[in-house]
């Protein structure tokens, strides 16, 4: 239980002195609670008065000691204490009182006006400290409630403060983070590259099988940097979910191709069966026999090629390897050949077979399968599919040499309002026929390969269609970056 607001605790063992001091305070609108001993003062202080007026000479505990104990108690330390004395009037007494924790010191007799003004000043100070303390606790509670790990970095690169999430993410205590150079946490522990002072930095990093997304931004005061804020989010579960989705989507794509593959394999198998029948019943003509065997060998090679293509579609390498873009596109087209034939699409290919990149073949096949399948589905019957592989650059203003794969159709196109969202997870323009995962995963895979995807589309009658370009660093550039 606490005192009402504007309650003053007056501690003095002399009734007359208490009356003289209390009277102007009561007239000023304060409520006054009186105490005649140090022990009584310590008990009543726990009820948190607005100000304590404390006489130095008390019968049991000297006022200096009472003040020291009040200030030493975390519960009462912020209560302003005005030390009063009619006996100890020299400067040494004032200094001793202040050193004991008193906020002010006055000698008696006290002028009523000065007394009330001093009490009002101390009361305002008390209210301001309480509000500041409340604001600080609320700020700290909010700071600690955030799921992202946050560290505030001073101008000299020292971590001034961090929240609870940062300690939990890193498995370190506040003491192991706060007061230490940010380079130990950010660069050495998390592998984040160095950054120029005052600049922003964003990216992702992996440590001990865990993945994090980070951002580092300057804190400005009057347009001048006074420190930085570092925000860290763990995305390990997201990465695992993406990997699971990637595997699931690749298997789903394989399932969708099952009918086409069965048809492609069935044709050469029927031809081989017929050739074997002819060989069994027409062995008197050596030329025909040789022709039948040669044709059967071609059909077996065709079956073998289709089998290798479907097996390689799901085979993943553990490290990036050189990848021929033309061979990758040929594999994808072969597995989608039935759909191309069914729509009577004209296939126009133009590419440089010498262009290679470094990457993960199965993931890249998944990307181009998603894009080519979408182009085929969007195309009109008897339309055309244009595929080009050429040299390019990673940035519009030049920069690193890259390889560009451009896939264009003359289909229905993508509406302008849908274009910004086509790479969002689970967004689809196919209603229940699409999962909304393919292009999102494709974008993720290309970003992880250090590349980017560009999309142009039109829905204008007679000029509709979509053109998607996948831009990836060439193998030589990737090697240089890896060696660097």
N, C-alpha and C positions, 0 to 999 in steps of 0.2 A: 504494500500500500504506500502511495506517495502523497505528498502535500498537494494542495490545490495550487494552480499557477499564481505567481506573484506573492508567494509566501516567503517571509524573511525569518530566518532563525537567528535570534538574539541571545548570545551567551555571555552572561555577566552574573557574578554572585551577589551584587548589590542591587536591591529592589529599586532604590531611588535612581540609580544610574540607568537601569533598564527602562524605567518610566520616561526619563528624559530623552532617551534615544528612540523609544518606540512611538512616542506621541507624534512627532512630525512624519514618521513613516505611515502611521495609521491615517493621518490627514491626507497624505499623498495617495491613498487608496490601496496600500499594501496590507496584507494580513501578516501579523507578527506572532511567532511562536517563541516563547521564552524558555531558557534553560539556565540553571545556576551552577553547573559543574561540567568538567571536561567529559566525564563518562556519559552524562546525559546528552551532551552535545554530539558525541560520536554515535549514540543510538539514533537520535533524531536526524542526523545527517543522512542516514540510510533512506529516509523518506524524500530525499532530493529537494530541498528548498531552493528557491531561485538564487539567494545570496545568504551567506553566513557572516554575521557580525560577531567577532570573537575577541573577547577581552584577553589580555595577556596574563593577568594575575587571576588565577582560579584556585579554589581550595584544594583540589585533588591533583590535577594535571596542569602543568603550565601551558598557556595558550599556544606557545610556539610548537610544543609537542603535539597538541591536539590538531593544529593545522597540518603538521607533517604527516600524521596518521590519516587525516582526511584525504590529503593529496596522494598518499601511497596506496589508497584503496581504489582499485579500478572502477568500482561502482560509484564512488563519490568524487573522483579526482578532478572532474570538470566543474564542480561547484565553485563559483567565485568566493573567496574568503577576504573579508575586510577586517584586518587586525586593528583593535582599539586598545589604547593604554593611556592612563592618567599618570602613571608613575615612570614608565620607560619612554622618555621623550627625546633622547639623543639620537644622533645619526646611526650609531652602532646598533641600537635597538631596531631601527627601521631596516637596516641592512640584514640583521639576523632574521627578522620577520619575513622579509622578501625571500631570503635564502631557504627558509623553512617551507616556502610554497605560497605565502600570502600574495594575493593579487593587488592589494593596496594596504596602506598603513596610515592611520589617522590618530592624532593625540586629542585627548579630552581636556576641557570641554569642546564639543564639536558644534560648529555652526549648523543649525538645522537645514538651511538651504544647501550648503555644501554637502551635508550628509545625504540628503535626498538625491541630489544630482549625481553623487558618486555611486549610490546604490542603483540608480537608473542606468548609469553607464555600465556597471558590472552586470546588471540584469540583461541589458542588451547584448553584452559580450557572451553571456551564458546562452541566450537564445540563439545567437549566431553560431556558436560552437556546436550546439545541439543540432541545428539544421545542417551544418556542414558535416557533422558526424553521421547524421541520418542519410544525407546524400551520398556520403562515401560508402556507407554500408549497402545502400541500394545499388550504387554503381558496381561495387564488388560482387554483390549477389547476381546482378545481371551479367557481369563479366564472367563469373564462374558458371552461369547457367547456359552459356553458349556451347554448342556442340563442337564448334571449330576451336582448335588450339590457337591462342593469341599470345603474342609476346610484343611488348613495347620496348623499343630499342632507343637508347639515348644518343645524343649527337656524337659521342665518342665510341659508339659501337658496342656499348655494354647493355645487356638486357636488364631494364629497370623493373619490369613486372611481367608476370605471365598468369594465365588463368588455370583453373583446375583441369580443363580439358587438355591443355598442353602437357601437364605433368602426367596425365593418364595415357596420352598417346605415346609419349616418349619413355614412359616408365621411370621417370626421374622426379625427385622431390623439388619443391620450390627453391630450396637452398642450392640444389645442383644446377639450377637454370638461372635464377635471378642473381645479378651481380657478376655474371661471367660474360666474356666476350661473345658476341653473336656469332663470330666465325666458328667457335667450337660447336655450337648447336646447328647453325644453318649450313655452313660449308662442310665442316668435317664430319658431323654426325649424319646429315641428310644428303650431302652431296650436291647441294645447290651451288651453282657457279657464283663467282664474285660479281658484284654489281657496283656501278659508279654511284657515289653519294648523290642523293636527291633524285635518283631514277627509280622507276617502277620495274618490277620483275614478276613474271608469272610462269608457271610450268608445272610439270609433274616429275616425281622422282620415286625410285624404289630402293628400299633398304631391308635386307634380311627377309625377303619374301613378302614384304608389305609395301603398299603403294600409297603415295600421298600427292595431293594437289596443293600447291602453295601460291601465295601472292605476297609481295613485299612492296609497300607503298610509302612515300615520304609523308611525314606529318608537318604541315606548314603553319607558320605563324607570321601573319603579315607578308605572305608570299615567300618567306624564307624557311628552309627546312630546319626543324629543330629535333629531328629524330625520324624513326620509321616504325611502321606497324607490320608485323609478320603474322600471317594467317595460314594455318596448316589444317588440312582436312584429310582424313584417311579414306581412301577409295579402294581398299583391298577387296571388299565385298563386291563393289561395282565392277572391278576388273574381272573378278571370278565369274560374275554373272554375264559379263560381256563375252568371256571365253566360252561359257556354257552355251550362250545364244549363238555364238559363231559356229560351234560344233553342231548344235541343233539345226541351224539354218543350212549348214553344208550337207548334213544328212538328209534334211528335207528336200534340198535341191537334187540330191542323188535319187531320192524316191520319186520325185517328179519326172526324172529322166528314165525311170526304169522301163516304162513302156517303149520309149524311143530306142533305148539300148537293146531291148529284147527284139524289136523289129529289125534293127540294124544287124544284129547277130544272126537272126533267123534267116534272112535272105541269103547270106553266103553259106550257111549250113545247109539250106535246101539245095543250093547249087552244088555243093560238095557231095551230097547224097545222090543227086542225079548223075554226077560224073562218075562216082563209084559204081553205080548201076551199069552205066555204059561200058566202063572198063571191064566189068565182069562178063558182059555179053558180047563185046566187040574187041577181041584181043588179036584179030588177024591183021589189023592195019596199024603198023608201027607209028605212022605219022599221026593218026587220030589218037593213038594211045599217048603219045608225047604231048599232043595238044591238050588232051583231057587232064593229064598230070600237071602241066604248066598252069592251066586255069584253076585247078584245085589248089595248087600252091599259092596262087594269087589270093584266092578266097580265104585260105587259112591265114595268110598274112594280114588280110583285112580284119579278120576276127581277132587276131593277136593285137593289132593296133588299137582296136576299139577296147579290148580288155585292158591294155596298158593305160589307156586314157582314163577309164573309169577308176582304175586302181590309183593312179597318180592324183586323181581329183581329191582324194581324202588323205593322201600320204603327206605328212608334215615333216619338215626338217627342224632340228633343234637350233641351228644357227643360220643366219642369212647366207644364201648361196647365189651364184650368178644365175640370172633368169633371162632367157630369150623371150622378148615380148611377142615376136611373131609366132614362135612355137606355142606359147601360152594361148594366144588368140586362136590359132588353128585348132588346138585341143578343144577349146570352148565351143568353137563353131561346129566341130565334128559332133560333139555331144548334143548340140541343138539343131543338127542338120534336119531331122524329121520335121520340126516346127517351121524351119525355113522353107522346106519343100512344100509342106501343107499350105502355106500362105503364098507360095509361088513368088517369093521375094527375090529380087535381083541383088546379088551380093557384089559390091564393088570394093576391092581391097587395093590399098596402095601403101606400101611400107618398106622401110629399110631393115633388112634381115640381120644387119650387123649390130643393131641397137640392143644393149643388154642393161639390166639393172641388177642390184643386189637386194634380195628379199626372201620371203617365204613363199614358195611356189603355190602351195595349197591355198593360202590366204588370198594371193593375187588371182588365182583361178576363180575363187569364190566371188571376188569383186567383179571381174569381167563377166562372169556368168550372170550375176544379178543385173548388170547394166544391159548386156546383150539380150537376156530374156525379156527384160522390160521393153526394150526397143522392138523386139519381135512381136510381143503382145500388143503394143501400141500401133504397130504398122498396119496399113491397109493391105488387103490382098492385092497381089501384083505390084506391090510397092518396091522400094529399094532400101537397102541397108548399106551405108557407107562407113568403112573402117579405114583409118589412116594411122600410121605410126611414123613419127617424125621427131627431129631434134627440136628442143625448146629451151627455155630457161625457167628457173623456179620462181623468179620475181619478174614483175612487169618492166622494171628498170634494168633488166639484165641479170647479172649474178651467176650463180652456179649453173653449169650445163645440165640439162634434163632431157628426159624422153617423154613425148606426149602421145597418148593413145586417144584418138578421137572417134567416137561412135555416134553416127547420126542416122535418124530415121525420118520418114515422111508420114508420121502417124498423126494422132489427134492433138498432140502437144500438151503442155502443162499450163493451167491457168496462172496468170500473174500473181494472184493472191495465195496460190499454193506453193509457188517456187521457194519462198524463204523457209518453208517447213519440210521440204522433201527429205532432208537428212535428219529430221527429228525422230527419236525412237517412237515406234508404234503409230506414226502418221502414215496414212495410206490414202490414195485416191481411188482404190479399187473396191471400196466398201468391204464386204465380208470375204472377198476373194484374195485380199492381201493381208499380210501380217504387219507391215510397217517396220520390219526389222532389216530387210535386205540392204537398202541404201544407207541406213544409219550405220550398220556394221561395215559397209563398204567405206564410208567416210572415216570411220574409226581406224580401219586397217590402213588406209592410205596415209592418214595423219601419222600413224606409228611408223610408216615407212619413210617419213620425212617429205611427203608429197602433198598435193592438194587436188581438189576436184572443182572444175568449172562447169556450169550448166547454162545453156541458152535454149529458149523454147518459144514457140509461137503457136497461137491458136487461131490465127487469121485464116479464113476460108481460102483454100487453094495454096496457101503458103505455110500450113501448119507442120509441126514436127519438133523434135528435140535433139539437141546436140550436146553430148557429155564428153568432156575432156579430162582424162586422168594424167596428171603431170607428176613424174617421179624422178629423183636424182639418178643420173646415169651411173653405171657401175664404177667408172673411174672416179667420179666425184664422191660416191659413197665410200670407196676405199680410202681416199684422201682424208675424208672426215673421220673415218674410223681410226686411221693412223695418228691423226692429230689429237 
